[in-house]
C-alpha cells in the first residue's frame, strides 16, 4: 500500500505514467474499498485491444 501511495518513487513511474489522470480511478477504488471491502464487477467492456472499461461496486464487510 505504501508503494502505491508513493508511486512516483517506483522504477519508471514517470515514464510509464507521465500524467496522473488515468491513475485517479485506482485511488478512488482504494478509498472506496477500504481494508475489508469486497468488490463486485458490474460491467466489463473491452475496447481498443487490451484496454478495459470496467465498473465495480464496493460492499463494506461487517
CHARMM internal coordinates of N, CA and C (Angstrom, degrees):
IC EDIT
DIST 1 N 1 CA 1.4415
DIST 1 CA 1 C 1.5321
ANGL 1 N 1 CA 1 C 110.42
DIST 1 C 2 N 1.3080
ANGL 1 CA 1 C 2 N 116.21
DIHE 1 N 1 CA 1 C 2 N -40.71
DIST 2 N 2 CA 1.4629
ANGL 1 C 2 N 2 CA 118.96
DIHE 1 CA 1 C 2 N 2 CA 179.73
DIST 2 CA 2 C 1.5261
ANGL 2 N 2 CA 2 C 111.71
DIHE 1 C 2 N 2 CA 2 C -60.71
DIST 2 C 3 N 1.3385
ANGL 2 CA 2 C 3 N 116.40
DIHE 2 N 2 CA 2 C 3 N -40.11
DIST 3 N 3 CA 1.4694
ANGL 2 C 3 N 3 CA 119.94
DIHE 2 CA 2 C 3 N 3 CA -179.94
DIST 3 CA 3 C 1.5295
ANGL 3 N 3 CA 3 C 111.14
DIHE 2 C 3 N 3 CA 3 C -65.82
DIST 3 C 4 N 1.3225
ANGL 3 CA 3 C 4 N 116.45
DIHE 3 N 3 CA 3 C 4 N -36.62
DIST 4 N 4 CA 1.4685
ANGL 3 C 4 N 4 CA 119.51
DIHE 3 CA 3 C 4 N 4 CA 178.79
DIST 4 CA 4 C 1.5204
ANGL 4 N 4 CA 4 C 110.36
DIHE 3 C 4 N 4 CA 4 C -66.48
DIST 4 C 5 N 1.3051
ANGL 4 CA 4 C 5 N 116.84
DIHE 4 N 4 CA 4 C 5 N -44.46
DIST 5 N 5 CA 1.4568
ANGL 4 C 5 N 5 CA 120.38
DIHE 4 CA 4 C 5 N 5 CA -179.12
DIST 5 CA 5 C 1.5211
ANGL 5 N 5 CA 5 C 112.61
DIHE 4 C 5 N 5 CA 5 C -69.32
DIST 5 C 6 N 1.3149
ANGL 5 CA 5 C 6 N 116.45
DIHE 5 N 5 CA 5 C 6 N -26.42
DIST 6 N 6 CA 1.4669
ANGL 5 C 6 N 6 CA 121.58
DIHE 5 CA 5 C 6 N 6 CA 178.41
DIST 6 CA 6 C 1.5294
ANGL 6 N 6 CA 6 C 108.49
DIHE 5 C 6 N 6 CA 6 C -112.39
DIST 6 C 7 N 1.3263
ANGL 6 CA 6 C 7 N 116.44
DIHE 6 N 6 CA 6 C 7 N 45.92
DIST 7 N 7 CA 1.4635
ANGL 6 C 7 N 7 CA 123.18
DIHE 6 CA 6 C 7 N 7 CA -170.99
DIST 7 CA 7 C 1.5194
ANGL 7 N 7 CA 7 C 113.64
DIHE 6 C 7 N 7 CA 7 C -60.34
DIST 7 C 8 N 1.3210
ANGL 7 CA 7 C 8 N 118.48
DIHE 7 N 7 CA 7 C 8 N -25.59
DIST 8 N 8 CA 1.4707
ANGL 7 C 8 N 8 CA 119.93
DIHE 7 CA 7 C 8 N 8 CA -177.12
DIST 8 CA 8 C 1.5221
ANGL 8 N 8 CA 8 C 112.53
DIHE 7 C 8 N 8 CA 8 C -67.55
DIST 8 C 9 N 1.3178
ANGL 8 CA 8 C 9 N 118.42
DIHE 8 N 8 CA 8 C 9 N -16.49
DIST 9 N 9 CA 1.4579
ANGL 8 C 9 N 9 CA 120.85
DIHE 8 CA 8 C 9 N 9 CA 179.31
DIST 9 CA 9 C 1.5263
ANGL 9 N 9 CA 9 C 112.27
DIHE 8 C 9 N 9 CA 9 C -87.74
DIST 9 C 10 N 1.3341
ANGL 9 CA 9 C 10 N 117.60
DIHE 9 N 9 CA 9 C 10 N -7.62
DIST 10 N 10 CA 1.4634
ANGL 9 C 10 N 10 CA 120.66
DIHE 9 CA 9 C 10 N 10 CA 179.66
DIST 10 CA 10 C 1.5258
ANGL 10 N 10 CA 10 C 110.66
DIHE 9 C 10 N 10 CA 10 C -73.55
DIST 10 C 11 N 1.3389
ANGL 10 CA 10 C 11 N 117.46
DIHE 10 N 10 CA 10 C 11 N 152.14
DIST 11 N 11 CA 1.4690
ANGL 10 C 11 N 11 CA 119.87
DIHE 10 CA 10 C 11 N 11 CA -179.56
DIST 11 CA 11 C 1.5292
ANGL 11 N 11 CA 11 C 111.43
DIHE 10 C 11 N 11 CA 11 C -57.84
DIST 11 C 12 N 1.3090
ANGL 11 CA 11 C 12 N 116.39
DIHE 11 N 11 CA 11 C 12 N 134.08
DIST 12 N 12 CA 1.4676
ANGL 11 C 12 N 12 CA 123.82
DIHE 11 CA 11 C 12 N 12 CA 176.92
DIST 12 CA 12 C 1.5221
ANGL 12 N 12 CA 12 C 114.28
DIHE 11 C 12 N 12 CA 12 C 61.19
DIST 12 C 13 N 1.3081
ANGL 12 CA 12 C 13 N 117.92
DIHE 12 N 12 CA 12 C 13 N 20.13
DIST 13 N 13 CA 1.4671
ANGL 12 C 13 N 13 CA 121.01
DIHE 12 CA 12 C 13 N 13 CA -177.89
DIST 13 CA 13 C 1.5195
ANGL 13 N 13 CA 13 C 111.66
DIHE 12 C 13 N 13 CA 13 C -58.68
DIST 13 C 14 N 1.2865
ANGL 13 CA 13 C 14 N 117.96
DIHE 13 N 13 CA 13 C 14 N -51.17
DIST 14 N 14 CA 1.4665
ANGL 13 C 14 N 14 CA 120.87
DIHE 13 CA 13 C 14 N 14 CA -177.32
DIST 14 CA 14 C 1.5224
ANGL 14 N 14 CA 14 C 112.40
DIHE 13 C 14 N 14 CA 14 C -71.91
DIST 14 C 15 N 1.3256
ANGL 14 CA 14 C 15 N 117.40
DIHE 14 N 14 CA 14 C 15 N -29.41
DIST 15 N 15 CA 1.4666
ANGL 14 C 15 N 15 CA 119.81
DIHE 14 CA 14 C 15 N 15 CA 176.82
DIST 15 CA 15 C 1.5242
ANGL 15 N 15 CA 15 C 110.01
DIHE 14 C 15 N 15 CA 15 C -68.59
DIST 15 C 16 N 1.3232
ANGL 15 CA 15 C 16 N 117.03
DIHE 15 N 15 CA 15 C 16 N -41.12
DIST 16 N 16 CA 1.4601
ANGL 15 C 16 N 16 CA 121.46
DIHE 15 CA 15 C 16 N 16 CA -179.28
DIST 16 CA 16 C 1.5211
ANGL 16 N 16 CA 16 C 112.94
DIHE 15 C 16 N 16 CA 16 C -80.56
DIST 16 C 17 N 1.3175
ANGL 16 CA 16 C 17 N 117.47
DIHE 16 N 16 CA 16 C 17 N -26.14
DIST 17 N 17 CA 1.4717
ANGL 16 C 17 N 17 CA 122.57
DIHE 16 CA 16 C 17 N 17 CA -177.45
DIST 17 CA 17 C 1.5266
ANGL 17 N 17 CA 17 C 109.31
DIHE 16 C 17 N 17 CA 17 C -132.59
DIST 17 C 18 N 1.3331
ANGL 17 CA 17 C 18 N 117.64
DIHE 17 N 17 CA 17 C 18 N 72.71
DIST 18 N 18 CA 1.4640
ANGL 17 C 18 N 18 CA 119.09
DIHE 17 CA 17 C 18 N 18 CA -177.06
DIST 18 CA 18 C 1.5264
ANGL 18 N 18 CA 18 C 113.49
DIHE 17 C 18 N 18 CA 18 C -66.19
DIST 18 C 19 N 1.3286
ANGL 18 CA 18 C 19 N 117.02
DIHE 18 N 18 CA 18 C 19 N -25.13
DIST 19 N 19 CA 1.4590
ANGL 18 C 19 N 19 CA 121.18
DIHE 18 CA 18 C 19 N 19 CA 173.71
DIST 19 CA 19 C 1.5258
ANGL 19 N 19 CA 19 C 107.73
DIHE 18 C 19 N 19 CA 19 C -127.74
DIST 19 C 20 N 1.3074
ANGL 19 CA 19 C 20 N 116.07
DIHE 19 N 19 CA 19 C 20 N 157.75
DIST 20 N 20 CA 1.4731
ANGL 19 C 20 N 20 CA 119.34
DIHE 19 CA 19 C 20 N 20 CA -170.08
DIST 20 CA 20 C 1.5239
ANGL 20 N 20 CA 20 C 114.95
DIHE 19 C 20 N 20 CA 20 C -99.27
DIST 20 C 21 N 1.3377
ANGL 20 CA 20 C 21 N 119.39
DIHE 20 N 20 CA 20 C 21 N -6.93
DIST 21 N 21 CA 1.4553
ANGL 20 C 21 N 21 CA 118.76
DIHE 20 CA 20 C 21 N 21 CA -172.16
DIST 21 CA 21 C 1.5290
ANGL 21 N 21 CA 21 C 113.73
DIHE 20 C 21 N 21 CA 21 C -61.00
DIST 21 C 22 N 1.3264
ANGL 21 CA 21 C 22 N 118.53
DIHE 21 N 21 CA 21 C 22 N -29.42
DIST 22 N 22 CA 1.4645
ANGL 21 C 22 N 22 CA 118.49
DIHE 21 CA 21 C 22 N 22 CA 178.76
DIST 22 CA 22 C 1.5348
ANGL 22 N 22 CA 22 C 112.46
DIHE 21 C 22 N 22 CA 22 C -82.21
DIST 22 C 23 N 1.3091
ANGL 22 CA 22 C 23 N 117.83
DIHE 22 N 22 CA 22 C 23 N -7.15
DIST 23 N 23 CA 1.4624
ANGL 22 C 23 N 23 CA 120.86
DIHE 22 CA 22 C 23 N 23 CA 174.95
DIST 23 CA 23 C 1.5320
ANGL 23 N 23 CA 23 C 112.39
DIHE 22 C 23 N 23 CA 23 C -89.77
DIST 23 C 24 N 1.3266
ANGL 23 CA 23 C 24 N 117.69
DIHE 23 N 23 CA 23 C 24 N -18.75
DIST 24 N 24 CA 1.4592
ANGL 23 C 24 N 24 CA 120.84
DIHE 23 CA 23 C 24 N 24 CA -177.09
DIST 24 CA 24 C 1.5275
ANGL 24 N 24 CA 24 C 113.26
DIHE 23 C 24 N 24 CA 24 C -56.82
DIST 24 C 25 N 1.3332
ANGL 24 CA 24 C 25 N 120.24
DIHE 24 N 24 CA 24 C 25 N -40.35
DIST 25 N 25 CA 1.4733
ANGL 24 C 25 N 25 CA 118.40
DIHE 24 CA 24 C 25 N 25 CA 177.87
DIST 25 CA 25 C 1.5334
ANGL 25 N 25 CA 25 C 113.26
DIHE 24 C 25 N 25 CA 25 C -59.26
DIST 25 C 26 N 1.3227
ANGL 25 CA 25 C 26 N 117.27
DIHE 25 N 25 CA 25 C 26 N -32.64
DIST 26 N 26 CA 1.4644
ANGL 25 C 26 N 26 CA 120.11
DIHE 25 CA 25 C 26 N 26 CA 176.87
DIST 26 CA 26 C 1.5224
ANGL 26 N 26 CA 26 C 110.63
DIHE 25 C 26 N 26 CA 26 C -62.43
DIST 26 C 27 N 1.3283
ANGL 26 CA 26 C 27 N 116.92
DIHE 26 N 26 CA 26 C 27 N -44.01
DIST 27 N 27 CA 1.4585
ANGL 26 C 27 N 27 CA 120.29
DIHE 26 CA 26 C 27 N 27 CA -179.16
DIST 27 CA 27 C 1.5288
ANGL 27 N 27 CA 27 C 111.42
DIHE 26 C 27 N 27 CA 27 C -70.47
DIST 27 C 28 N 1.3184
ANGL 27 CA 27 C 28 N 117.89
DIHE 27 N 27 CA 27 C 28 N -33.43
DIST 28 N 28 CA 1.4656
ANGL 27 C 28 N 28 CA 121.31
DIHE 27 CA 27 C 28 N 28 CA 174.49
DIST 28 CA 28 C 1.5220
ANGL 28 N 28 CA 28 C 109.85
DIHE 27 C 28 N 28 CA 28 C -63.66
DIST 28 C 29 N 1.3246
ANGL 28 CA 28 C 29 N 116.95
DIHE 28 N 28 CA 28 C 29 N -44.72
DIST 29 N 29 CA 1.4680
ANGL 28 C 29 N 29 CA 120.56
DIHE 28 CA 28 C 29 N 29 CA 179.30
DIST 29 CA 29 C 1.5208
ANGL 29 N 29 CA 29 C 111.45
DIHE 28 C 29 N 29 CA 29 C -63.94
DIST 29 C 30 N 1.3230
ANGL 29 CA 29 C 30 N 117.38
DIHE 29 N 29 CA 29 C 30 N -39.83
DIST 30 N 30 CA 1.4671
ANGL 29 C 30 N 30 CA 120.37
DIHE 29 CA 29 C 30 N 30 CA 177.87
DIST 30 CA 30 C 1.5223
ANGL 30 N 30 CA 30 C 111.08
DIHE 29 C 30 N 30 CA 30 C -62.36
DIST 30 C 31 N 1.3219
ANGL 30 CA 30 C 31 N 116.34
DIHE 30 N 30 CA 30 C 31 N -42.63
DIST 31 N 31 CA 1.4610
ANGL 30 C 31 N 31 CA 120.29
DIHE 30 CA 30 C 31 N 31 CA 179.44
DIST 31 CA 31 C 1.5106
ANGL 31 N 31 CA 31 C 112.53
DIHE 30 C 31 N 31 CA 31 C -70.43
DIST 31 C 32 N 1.3196
ANGL 31 CA 31 C 32 N 117.43
DIHE 31 N 31 CA 31 C 32 N -39.01
DIST 32 N 32 CA 1.4637
ANGL 31 C 32 N 32 CA 121.06
DIHE 31 CA 31 C 32 N 32 CA -179.43
DIST 32 CA 32 C 1.5140
ANGL 32 N 32 CA 32 C 111.31
DIHE 31 C 32 N 32 CA 32 C -71.41
DIST 32 C 33 N 1.3065
ANGL 32 CA 32 C 33 N 115.72
DIHE 32 N 32 CA 32 C 33 N -35.34
DIST 33 N 33 CA 1.4514
ANGL 32 C 33 N 33 CA 119.69
DIHE 32 CA 32 C 33 N 33 CA -175.36
DIST 33 CA 33 C 1.5070
ANGL 33 N 33 CA 33 C 114.05
DIHE 32 C 33 N 33 CA 33 C -73.33
DIST 33 C 34 N 1.2945
ANGL 33 CA 33 C 34 N 117.43
DIHE 33 N 33 CA 33 C 34 N -47.57
DIST 34 N 34 CA 1.4492
ANGL 33 C 34 N 34 CA 120.17
DIHE 33 CA 33 C 34 N 34 CA -175.81
DIST 34 CA 34 C 1.5219
ANGL 34 N 34 CA 34 C 110.72
DIHE 33 C 34 N 34 CA 34 C 69.67
DIST 34 C 35 N 1.3030
ANGL 34 CA 34 C 35 N 117.47
DIHE 34 N 34 CA 34 C 35 N 175.72
DIST 35 N 35 CA 1.4619
ANGL 34 C 35 N 35 CA 120.56
DIHE 34 CA 34 C 35 N 35 CA -173.29
DIST 35 CA 35 C 1.5333
ANGL 35 N 35 CA 35 C 114.84
DIHE 34 C 35 N 35 CA 35 C -70.24
DIST 35 C 36 N 1.3288
ANGL 35 CA 35 C 36 N 118.96
DIHE 35 N 35 CA 35 C 36 N -25.66
DIST 36 N 36 CA 1.4656
ANGL 35 C 36 N 36 CA 119.81
DIHE 35 CA 35 C 36 N 36 CA -175.49
DIST 36 CA 36 C 1.5242
ANGL 36 N 36 CA 36 C 112.66
DIHE 35 C 36 N 36 CA 36 C -117.72
DIST 36 C 37 N 1.3091
ANGL 36 CA 36 C 37 N 117.97
DIHE 36 N 36 CA 36 C 37 N 14.68
DIST 37 N 37 CA 1.4685
ANGL 36 C 37 N 37 CA 120.74
DIHE 36 CA 36 C 37 N 37 CA -175.08
DIST 37 CA 37 C 1.5203
ANGL 37 N 37 CA 37 C 111.49
DIHE 36 C 37 N 37 CA 37 C -78.77
DIST 37 C 38 N 1.3203
ANGL 37 CA 37 C 38 N 113.95
DIHE 37 N 37 CA 37 C 38 N 154.09
DIST 38 N 38 CA 1.4618
ANGL 37 C 38 N 38 CA 121.24
DIHE 37 CA 37 C 38 N 38 CA 173.49
DIST 38 CA 38 C 1.5276
ANGL 38 N 38 CA 38 C 107.29
DIHE 37 C 38 N 38 CA 38 C -113.73
DIST 38 C 39 N 1.3245
ANGL 38 CA 38 C 39 N 116.28
DIHE 38 N 38 CA 38 C 39 N 138.47
DIST 39 N 39 CA 1.4601
ANGL 38 C 39 N 39 CA 120.80
DIHE 38 CA 38 C 39 N 39 CA 179.39
DIST 39 CA 39 C 1.5235
ANGL 39 N 39 CA 39 C 109.53
DIHE 38 C 39 N 39 CA 39 C -109.17
DIST 39 C 40 N 1.3101
ANGL 39 CA 39 C 40 N 115.17
DIHE 39 N 39 CA 39 C 40 N 142.00
DIST 40 N 40 CA 1.4630
ANGL 39 C 40 N 40 CA 122.42
DIHE 39 CA 39 C 40 N 40 CA 173.77
DIST 40 CA 40 C 1.5162
ANGL 40 N 40 CA 40 C 107.90
DIHE 39 C 40 N 40 CA 40 C -123.09
DIST 40 C 41 N 1.3299
ANGL 40 CA 40 C 41 N 115.98
DIHE 40 N 40 CA 40 C 41 N 132.76
DIST 41 N 41 CA 1.4597
ANGL 40 C 41 N 41 CA 119.05
DIHE 40 CA 40 C 41 N 41 CA 177.50
DIST 41 CA 41 C 1.5197
ANGL 41 N 41 CA 41 C 108.77
DIHE 40 C 41 N 41 CA 41 C -79.51
DIST 41 C 42 N 1.3236
ANGL 41 CA 41 C 42 N 116.43
DIHE 41 N 41 CA 41 C 42 N 125.06
DIST 42 N 42 CA 1.4558
ANGL 41 C 42 N 42 CA 122.18
DIHE 41 CA 41 C 42 N 42 CA 179.48
DIST 42 CA 42 C 1.5193
ANGL 42 N 42 CA 42 C 112.18
DIHE 41 C 42 N 42 CA 42 C -92.61
DIST 42 C 43 N 1.3165
ANGL 42 CA 42 C 43 N 116.16
DIHE 42 N 42 CA 42 C 43 N -31.63
DIST 43 N 43 CA 1.4564
ANGL 42 C 43 N 43 CA 120.57
DIHE 42 CA 42 C 43 N 43 CA -174.83
DIST 43 CA 43 C 1.5206
ANGL 43 N 43 CA 43 C 109.33
DIHE 42 C 43 N 43 CA 43 C -152.94
DIST 43 C 44 N 1.3325
ANGL 43 CA 43 C 44 N 116.25
DIHE 43 N 43 CA 43 C 44 N 141.31
DIST 44 N 44 CA 1.4574
ANGL 43 C 44 N 44 CA 121.15
DIHE 43 CA 43 C 44 N 44 CA 177.08
DIST 44 CA 44 C 1.5211
ANGL 44 N 44 CA 44 C 108.61
DIHE 43 C 44 N 44 CA 44 C -138.29
DIST 44 C 45 N 1.2960
ANGL 44 CA 44 C 45 N 116.76
DIHE 44 N 44 CA 44 C 45 N 123.85
DIST 45 N 45 CA 1.4614
ANGL 44 C 45 N 45 CA 121.70
DIHE 44 CA 44 C 45 N 45 CA 176.43
DIST 45 CA 45 C 1.5172
ANGL 45 N 45 CA 45 C 108.54
DIHE 44 C 45 N 45 CA 45 C -137.87
DIST 45 C 46 N 1.3092
ANGL 45 CA 45 C 46 N 116.48
DIHE 45 N 45 CA 45 C 46 N 126.65
DIST 46 N 46 CA 1.4606
ANGL 45 C 46 N 46 CA 120.66
DIHE 45 CA 45 C 46 N 46 CA 177.43
DIST 46 CA 46 C 1.5202
ANGL 46 N 46 CA 46 C 108.03
DIHE 45 C 46 N 46 CA 46 C -96.73
DIST 46 C 47 N 1.3075
ANGL 46 CA 46 C 47 N 114.85
DIHE 46 N 46 CA 46 C 47 N 127.28
DIST 47 N 47 CA 1.4543
ANGL 46 C 47 N 47 CA 121.08
DIHE 46 CA 46 C 47 N 47 CA -179.75
DIST 47 CA 47 C 1.5168
ANGL 47 N 47 CA 47 C 109.48
DIHE 46 C 47 N 47 CA 47 C -132.35
DIST 47 C 48 N 1.2910
ANGL 47 CA 47 C 48 N 117.22
DIHE 47 N 47 CA 47 C 48 N 149.04
DIST 48 N 48 CA 1.4685
ANGL 47 C 48 N 48 CA 122.10
DIHE 47 CA 47 C 48 N 48 CA 176.07
DIST 48 CA 48 C 1.5207
ANGL 48 N 48 CA 48 C 111.84
DIHE 47 C 48 N 48 CA 48 C 52.20
DIST 48 C 49 N 1.3103
ANGL 48 CA 48 C 49 N 116.40
DIHE 48 N 48 CA 48 C 49 N 59.48
DIST 49 N 49 CA 1.4576
ANGL 48 C 49 N 49 CA 120.49
DIHE 48 CA 48 C 49 N 49 CA 177.64
DIST 49 CA 49 C 1.5143
ANGL 49 N 49 CA 49 C 111.83
DIHE 48 C 49 N 49 CA 49 C 76.55
DIST 49 C 50 N 1.3322
ANGL 49 CA 49 C 50 N 117.38
DIHE 49 N 49 CA 49 C 50 N -117.46
DIST 50 N 50 CA 1.4535
ANGL 49 C 50 N 50 CA 121.61
DIHE 49 CA 49 C 50 N 50 CA -176.26
DIST 50 CA 50 C 1.5167
ANGL 50 N 50 CA 50 C 115.07
DIHE 49 C 50 N 50 CA 50 C -91.36
DIST 50 C 51 N 1.3248
ANGL 50 CA 50 C 51 N 118.50
DIHE 50 N 50 CA 50 C 51 N 0.95
DIST 51 N 51 CA 1.4587
ANGL 50 C 51 N 51 CA 120.39
DIHE 50 CA 50 C 51 N 51 CA -179.91
DIST 51 CA 51 C 1.5240
ANGL 51 N 51 CA 51 C 109.53
DIHE 50 C 51 N 51 CA 51 C -75.87
DIST 51 C 52 N 1.3131
ANGL 51 CA 51 C 52 N 116.99
DIHE 51 N 51 CA 51 C 52 N 125.64
DIST 52 N 52 CA 1.4652
ANGL 51 C 52 N 52 CA 121.51
DIHE 51 CA 51 C 52 N 52 CA -177.42
DIST 52 CA 52 C 1.5186
ANGL 52 N 52 CA 52 C 110.95
DIHE 51 C 52 N 52 CA 52 C -112.33
DIST 52 C 53 N 1.3044
ANGL 52 CA 52 C 53 N 115.26
DIHE 52 N 52 CA 52 C 53 N 141.85
DIST 53 N 53 CA 1.4568
ANGL 52 C 53 N 53 CA 122.13
DIHE 52 CA 52 C 53 N 53 CA 175.40
DIST 53 CA 53 C 1.5262
ANGL 53 N 53 CA 53 C 106.27
DIHE 52 C 53 N 53 CA 53 C -117.59
DIST 53 C 54 N 1.3106
ANGL 53 CA 53 C 54 N 117.06
DIHE 53 N 53 CA 53 C 54 N 98.40
DIST 54 N 54 CA 1.4532
ANGL 53 C 54 N 54 CA 122.24
DIHE 53 CA 53 C 54 N 54 CA -176.30
DIST 54 CA 54 C 1.5211
ANGL 54 N 54 CA 54 C 110.59
DIHE 53 C 54 N 54 CA 54 C -110.76
DIST 54 C 55 N 1.3235
ANGL 54 CA 54 C 55 N 115.75
DIHE 54 N 54 CA 54 C 55 N 154.85
DIST 55 N 55 CA 1.4609
ANGL 54 C 55 N 55 CA 122.36
DIHE 54 CA 54 C 55 N 55 CA 174.68
DIST 55 CA 55 C 1.5210
ANGL 55 N 55 CA 55 C 108.31
DIHE 54 C 55 N 55 CA 55 C -124.14
DIST 55 C 56 N 1.3275
ANGL 55 CA 55 C 56 N 117.07
DIHE 55 N 55 CA 55 C 56 N 134.86
DIST 56 N 56 CA 1.4550
ANGL 55 C 56 N 56 CA 122.18
DIHE 55 CA 55 C 56 N 56 CA -177.29
DIST 56 CA 56 C 1.5277
ANGL 56 N 56 CA 56 C 110.69
DIHE 55 C 56 N 56 CA 56 C -126.56
DIST 56 C 57 N 1.3192
ANGL 56 CA 56 C 57 N 115.31
DIHE 56 N 56 CA 56 C 57 N 153.67
DIST 57 N 57 CA 1.4623
ANGL 56 C 57 N 57 CA 122.36
DIHE 56 CA 56 C 57 N 57 CA 171.09
DIST 57 CA 57 C 1.5244
ANGL 57 N 57 CA 57 C 106.75
DIHE 56 C 57 N 57 CA 57 C -119.58
DIST 57 C 58 N 1.3294
ANGL 57 CA 57 C 58 N 116.82
DIHE 57 N 57 CA 57 C 58 N 142.65
DIST 58 N 58 CA 1.4476
ANGL 57 C 58 N 58 CA 122.43
DIHE 57 CA 57 C 58 N 58 CA -178.90
DIST 58 CA 58 C 1.5126
ANGL 58 N 58 CA 58 C 110.28
DIHE 57 C 58 N 58 CA 58 C -115.20
DIST 58 C 59 N 1.3416
ANGL 58 CA 58 C 59 N 116.51
DIHE 58 N 58 CA 58 C 59 N 130.86
DIST 59 N 59 CA 1.4488
ANGL 58 C 59 N 59 CA 123.34
DIHE 58 CA 58 C 59 N 59 CA 175.70
DIST 59 CA 59 C 1.5148
ANGL 59 N 59 CA 59 C 108.73
DIHE 58 C 59 N 59 CA 59 C -114.80
DIST 59 C 60 N 1.2974
ANGL 59 CA 59 C 60 N 116.65
DIHE 59 N 59 CA 59 C 60 N 126.99
DIST 60 N 60 CA 1.4601
ANGL 59 C 60 N 60 CA 120.51
DIHE 59 CA 59 C 60 N 60 CA 177.19
DIST 60 CA 60 C 1.5244
ANGL 60 N 60 CA 60 C 108.50
DIHE 59 C 60 N 60 CA 60 C -75.61
DIST 60 C 61 N 1.3139
ANGL 60 CA 60 C 61 N 116.26
DIHE 60 N 60 CA 60 C 61 N 127.70
DIST 61 N 61 CA 1.4751
ANGL 60 C 61 N 61 CA 120.92
DIHE 60 CA 60 C 61 N 61 CA 177.69
DIST 61 CA 61 C 1.5136
ANGL 61 N 61 CA 61 C 109.50
DIHE 60 C 61 N 61 CA 61 C -75.32
DIST 61 C 62 N 1.3255
ANGL 61 CA 61 C 62 N 114.96
DIHE 61 N 61 CA 61 C 62 N 145.43
DIST 62 N 62 CA 1.4579
ANGL 61 C 62 N 62 CA 120.02
DIHE 61 CA 61 C 62 N 62 CA 175.75
DIST 62 CA 62 C 1.4126
ANGL 62 N 62 CA 62 C 111.01
DIHE 61 C 62 N 62 CA 62 C 82.91
END
COOR INIT
IC SEED 1 N 1 CA 1 C
IC BUILD
